[in-house]
């Protein structure tokens, strides 16, 4: 049944790819992915993939452009090696925050990346927690949009009872995501009201909408990048009387001063998934705990291969 299923990895997150392959019971495919001295990417597939159902695991995280081009070159290599179907497993979709033309003369890079992947030869995309749902519509090929919420739900149900919890969205843009999480935990919802002052600059928090006094607050978002917004909301929650503060973010980018801000914040623990690899410095931060989404991806890959529904992953 799985004889034609092949799982390969680029260089972006090999530990995750190995874990996914182990859960799937499929050996990770043999492929060489490297750069020449002139910085050009090169791919050589050492396995026979003619007629195979190929899955390439490659988040387009830092260095974003290198990992994206590497993925495009891999797709082309598998297409020219006569793979029957090529599915890109992109746990973290880079450029996802450039999903709309919100200023004059700016690109919609999330759409451009979708076009590049499709033109390169991808037949299907698997991704986790897109920053904006409309990115699915940027593709003219099937997109399986999975969520890490189930992983977080199991974890936080063990921390406190529903009447003690409150899920907090750092801003109104993530309110729907946080509301769904609060419904799963059967607890209250609060929203941070903030205003962003400049490109990728931290935002000034204006207010907390909702009751958080005496509660265990869970800050819930899809991405933590520099950590400015999240930690400012955490300080506001402390001032509003929250007794304990946790944070749960699918993608731990943690760039620039993020670790320092986290260490200095009232956040007790930040839970992230392993969609993006952590450096040794980031792993050393005692406030960070990484939860694995490898089993979920392995189930998705095997079910797609045998043409079964993925509905079990959304329960």
N, C-alpha and C positions, 0 to 999 in steps of 0.2 A: 504493500500500500504506500509506503514512504520511500520506495527505492529511487524514485526520481526527484525526491526533495533534497535540495542542496542549500546549505546556509553558509554564507561568507561574511567576512568582516573587513571593513577598511581600518584605518589607523585611529579613528576618532575615539572609539570606546571598545577596545578589544576585550577587556574583562567582562563587560556586559554581554558581548556576543558569545563568549565562551560559556557563560552561565546559561544563556538562552539555549545554546546547542546542547548543553548537558541536560537541561530540563526536557528538551525535545527528544533526547536520545539519538541525536543525529551528530556525527562528527563534524567539526567546523572544517569547511572546505579549504583547500590549499591554494592560496593566491599570494603573489608577491605584489606589494603596493609600496612604492618608494619614489624618491625624487632623484633626478640626475643632478650633477654639479651645477647646472644652469638653472635649477629650481623648478624644472618641469616635472610634472607627475607622470609616473609610468605604472602600468598594471600588466601582470602576466599570470594567467590562470593555468595552474598545473594539473587541474582535474578535468576530466571529460564532462562537459555540461551540455552536449548536444541533446536536445529534446527535454532538458531538465527544467524543473520548477525552481527557479533560483530566488533566494531571499538575501538581500544585501543589508546588513545592519550597519548604519552609519549616521549618527546624529550630526547635524551641521552646527556644532558648537565651536568654541575657540580652539584653534584659529579658524574662524568661520569660512573664509574664502578658500583656504587650503582644503578643508574637509568637504566643502561643496564641490570644488573642481575634482577632487579625488573621487567623489561619488559619481559625478558625470562621466569620468573616464572609465570607471568600473562598469557602469551601465553599458557604455559603448563596447567595451571588451566582451561582455557577456552576450550582447546582441550579435556581435560579429562571430562569436563562438557557437551560435545557433541554439542558445537557450530558448526553450519554448515560451516561458513567461518569466518576467523580471519584476519582482516586488521589492520596492525600497522601504526598508524598515527605518524610519527616521524618528527615533524617540523624542528628540528635541529638534524642532523645525526652526532653523535660523532665519532671521529677517522677518519673523512673524509679526513683530510690532510695527513693521512698515506695511500695514494692510489697507491703508486708505490714503487718499489725497487730501490731507487736512490743511495743507498750506499751498500757496501758488508755486508752481514750477518744482514740484517734488515728485519722486518716483513712487510707484506702488511695488516695492521690491518683492514682497511676498508673492505677488502674481507673476512677476518675472521669473522667480525661482521655480514656480509651478510649471511655467512654460518650458524652461530649460530642462527640467526633469522629464517632461513628456516628450519633447523633441529628441532628447538623448535616447529614448527607447523604453522608459519605464512603463509597465502595464498596470501597476497598482501601487498605492502608497499605504503604509501603516504608520500612524503617528500617535503621539500621546499629548493630551492637554494643549491643543492649539491655543494661542493667545486670543484669537478671534475665530468664532465659528464659521464666518463667511469665507475663510481661507479654503475650506472644503470645496466651495463653489468655484475657486480659481482653477481647479483641475478639470480636464475633460476625460479623466480616467477615474476608476473607483478609488475612494479614500476611506479607509477604516480608521475612524477617530476614536481612540480608546482613552480611558480616564483612570488616573491613579487614585481617584476618590475612594474606591473600594478598599484599597490598601490602607489609606489613612483612616477610614471609618472603623475598620477592625481594631486599629491601634488605639484610637481615642475613646472608644467605648469602654476600654479597660481602665482609663485614667480617672473618670468621674461619672456620676449619674447625670442623665439628661437635664435635670432641674438645676444642676450646678454649672452646666456648660453654657457658653455663648460663642457662636461662630461670628467672627468679625471680618468683613471685607475691608481692605485698606482704602478702597474708593468705590464710587458708584459704578464704575465700569465693570468691576468684578462681582457685583451684587448678585447676579443670577447664579454664578458659579457657587458663591458662598451660601446662597439660599438653598440650593440643592443639597449641599453638604450638611447644612443645619437640619434639613428635613430627614436626611439619613440618620443623623444623630438624635433626632427628635428633641432638638433644643432651640433656644432663641437665636435671633440674628441681630447684629449691629453693623453699622456702616460708618467708615471714616469719611468725613467730608474734607477734601483737600483741593489745593490748586497748584498746578505745576507752573513754575516761573520761567523755565528755559529748557532748551533741548537737553534731554537726559539728565537734567538737574533734579536734585531732591525737591520734594514738594512741601509746601507749607500747610500744615494741618490746621483746619479751622474748627472742627467739632467732631464729636462722636454721637451718632444718631442711634439711640437704643440704650437699654439699661444694661450696664456691665458691673455695677457695684456688687461686691461680694461674690463675683462669678469667676470661674476658670475660663479665661478667654483664649480662643484658638484663632489666631490670625491666619486666614486662608487665602492663598493666591497661587497663580500658575508659575510665576517666575520671581526669584529674588536675584537682582543684579547687583547694584551697588549697595542695596540695603537701606538707602536713605528714607524712602517712604515707609517701609515696614517698621523700622525702628522708631520713627517719629510717632506712628500710630501706637506703638507699644508704650512709649512714654506717656502719651495721652490716656491710654487705658489705665495705666498705673495711677495717674492723677484723678481718674474718674472712679477709682476704688476697686479695680479688678484685683483679686487676691493672687492669682497665678496667671502667667501669660506664656502660651506656647505659640509656635508658628509652624505652618505646614505649607510647603511650596513644592510643586512638582519638579521644577527645574532649578537646581542650585548653581547658577552662573557665578555668583559671588565674586564679582570683579572689583578692582580698585580698593576702596576702604571698607568693603563689606564686612570682613572678619573683625576689624577693629570696632566698627559700629555695633556688630552683634555682641561682641564681648562687653561693650559699655552699656548695652541696653538692658531693660528689665525682662527680656525674653529668656525664659528658663531653659528652653530647648527648641532648636530648629530642626524639624523633620523634613528631609528632602528625599527624592528618589534617586536612583542611579542612572537616569537618562543621560546625565552629563558626568564624566569622570572628575574626581576630586584630586587635586594635587596633595602631596604629603603635608604641606603647610596647612591646608584647609582641613585635612583629616585630623590634624592634631588639635583642632579647636574642640574643646570639651562640650560645647553647646550644640554641636552638629551631630545628628544621627541620620544615617542613610538607610532607606528602606528599598528593597529590591522589587523591580517590576519584571524581572526576567521570566518568571513562571507565566505571568499574564501574556507576555509576548510569545513565549513558546506555544501556549495554547492557541493563540491567534494564528500563528504560522501553520500549525498542524491542521487546524480547522479550515483555513483558507485552502490549503493544499488538497484536502479531500472534499472541498466545496460544501462545508457545513456552516450553519449560522453561528455568528459570534455573540448571540444574545445572552449566553451564559455569563459573559464578561461584564455585562451591564447591570446584573442583578445585585 
